[in-house]
Amino acid sequence: MPNRSVITNVLRGVAKDPIDAVDAVYQSNAFDETDLTTYTFAGMNFGTPAASRFIVVAIWARATGGAKTVSSVTIGGVAASALGTLVTQGSTNHSVFYGASVPTGTSGAVVVVWSAACARCFVAVVACYNLASAALRDSASDIVIATD
């Protein structure tokens, strides 16, 4: 599961109030080993609804036959935006982050559409609260893998 350091480094989020902290809470994950272009992960846990909730989905895929890109992601029916690419190893392993403000609902579907079929896809859902901004990072070098 993604740790808080990775997720908070993907976002430029700052606590709304200096006393409050950005809270990134792991919620759920799913894996599909089917060759597909569109992966639908139904019933994913989104956590506690809140006006400040921003959901981040970490996505990993194993591609065959060349590099693939993500065409779109929806989280609970809400279109998500690309937050960054963590790692692309050659043309086969792809790790990306997408996110969206999803203030309502405790669960829903995460739908990932790739540019072409992949051999398998994994998603992990993290609910972030108290972000002042969900601005994109400046570059992939801003993303640092660290442990809690």
C-alpha positions as CSV (number, residue, x, y, z in Angstrom):
1,M,0.0,0.0,0.0
2,P,1.3,3.5,-0.7
3,N,2.6,5.3,2.3
4,R,1.8,8.8,3.5
5,S,5.1,10.2,2.4
6,V,4.6,9.2,-1.2
7,I,1.1,10.6,-1.4
8,T,1.9,13.9,0.4
9,N,4.9,14.3,-1.9
10,V,2.7,13.9,-5.0
11,L,0.4,16.7,-3.8
12,R,1.6,20.2,-3.1
13,G,-1.2,20.4,-0.4
14,V,-0.8,22.5,2.6
15,A,-3.0,22.3,5.6
16,K,-5.8,24.9,5.6
17,D,-5.0,25.9,9.1
18,P,-1.5,25.8,10.5
19,I,-2.8,23.8,13.4
20,D,-4.3,21.2,11.2
21,A,-2.3,18.6,9.3
22,V,-2.8,17.1,5.9
23,D,-4.2,13.7,6.7
24,A,-3.7,10.9,4.0
25,V,-5.5,7.7,5.0
26,Y,-5.1,4.5,3.0
27,Q,-8.6,3.1,2.2
28,S,-8.5,0.1,-0.2
29,N,-6.8,-1.6,-3.1
30,A,-7.7,-4.0,-5.9
31,F,-5.9,-6.0,-8.6
32,D,-7.1,-7.4,-11.9
33,E,-4.9,-9.8,-13.9
34,T,-7.1,-9.7,-17.0
35,D,-5.8,-8.3,-20.4
36,L,-8.0,-5.2,-20.6
37,T,-8.0,-1.6,-21.8
38,T,-10.7,-0.5,-19.3
39,Y,-10.4,-1.7,-15.7
40,T,-13.4,-1.1,-13.4
41,F,-12.8,-1.6,-9.7
42,A,-16.3,-1.6,-8.1
43,G,-17.0,-1.1,-4.4
44,M,-13.7,0.6,-3.5
45,N,-13.7,2.2,0.0
46,F,-13.4,6.0,-0.2
47,G,-13.4,6.7,3.5
48,T,-15.3,9.3,5.5
49,P,-17.2,11.8,3.3
50,A,-16.0,15.4,3.9
51,A,-16.1,18.7,2.0
52,S,-12.2,18.7,2.1
53,R,-11.8,15.1,0.9
54,F,-9.5,14.7,-2.1
55,I,-9.1,11.1,-3.2
56,V,-5.8,10.0,-4.7
57,V,-5.5,6.7,-6.6
58,A,-2.2,5.1,-7.1
59,I,-2.3,3.1,-10.3
60,W,0.2,0.4,-11.5
61,A,0.0,-1.6,-14.7
62,R,2.0,-4.2,-16.5
63,A,1.8,-3.5,-20.2
64,T,2.6,-5.8,-23.1
65,G,3.6,-4.9,-26.6
66,G,5.0,-1.4,-25.9
67,A,4.4,1.6,-23.7
68,K,0.9,2.6,-22.6
69,T,-0.6,5.7,-21.2
70,V,-3.7,6.4,-19.1
71,S,-6.5,7.9,-21.2
72,S,-8.8,8.6,-18.3
73,V,-9.6,7.9,-14.7
74,T,-12.9,8.3,-12.8
75,I,-13.3,8.1,-9.0
76,G,-16.9,7.5,-7.9
77,G,-18.0,8.9,-11.3
78,V,-15.9,12.1,-10.9
79,A,-13.2,12.7,-13.6
80,A,-9.8,12.6,-12.0
81,S,-6.7,14.6,-13.0
82,A,-3.1,13.3,-13.4
83,L,-1.0,14.1,-10.4
84,G,2.3,12.6,-11.5
85,T,4.2,9.6,-12.8
86,L,6.2,7.8,-10.2
87,V,8.0,5.3,-12.2
88,T,8.0,4.0,-15.8
89,Q,10.3,1.1,-16.2
90,G,11.0,0.6,-19.9
91,S,7.8,0.1,-21.7
92,T,6.2,-2.5,-19.4
93,N,5.7,-1.2,-15.9
94,H,3.8,2.0,-15.3
95,S,3.0,3.8,-12.0
96,V,0.9,6.9,-12.0
97,F,-1.2,9.0,-9.6
98,Y,-4.6,10.5,-10.3
99,G,-6.9,12.4,-8.0
100,A,-10.2,14.2,-7.6
101,S,-12.3,16.0,-5.1
102,V,-15.0,13.5,-4.1
103,P,-16.7,15.0,-1.0
104,T,-19.7,12.5,-0.9
105,G,-20.0,8.8,-0.7
106,T,-18.2,6.1,1.3
107,S,-17.5,3.8,-1.6
108,G,-17.7,3.6,-5.4
109,A,-16.0,2.5,-8.6
110,V,-12.5,3.5,-9.8
111,V,-12.4,3.2,-13.6
112,V,-9.0,3.3,-15.3
113,V,-8.9,3.5,-19.1
114,W,-5.5,2.8,-20.8
115,S,-4.5,3.7,-24.4
116,A,-4.3,0.0,-25.2
117,A,-4.7,-3.3,-23.3
118,C,-2.5,-4.0,-20.4
119,A,-1.7,-7.5,-18.9
120,R,-2.8,-6.4,-15.4
121,C,-3.7,-3.4,-13.3
122,F,-3.6,-2.5,-9.6
123,V,-5.1,0.5,-7.8
124,A,-4.8,1.8,-4.3
125,V,-7.1,4.5,-2.8
126,V,-6.0,7.1,-0.4
127,A,-8.3,9.7,1.1
128,C,-6.6,13.1,1.8
129,Y,-8.2,15.6,4.1
130,N,-7.5,19.3,4.8
131,L,-5.6,20.1,1.6
132,A,-5.4,23.8,0.7
133,S,-4.4,22.8,-2.8
134,A,-4.1,19.7,-4.9
135,A,-1.8,21.4,-7.4
136,L,0.4,19.2,-9.5
137,R,4.0,18.7,-8.5
138,D,6.5,20.6,-10.6
139,S,8.3,17.5,-11.9
140,A,8.7,13.8,-11.3
141,S,11.9,14.6,-9.4
142,D,9.7,16.2,-6.7
143,I,8.3,12.8,-5.8
144,V,10.3,11.1,-3.2
145,I,9.7,7.6,-1.9
146,A,10.1,7.4,1.8
147,T,8.8,5.2,4.6
148,D,6.8,6.2,7.6
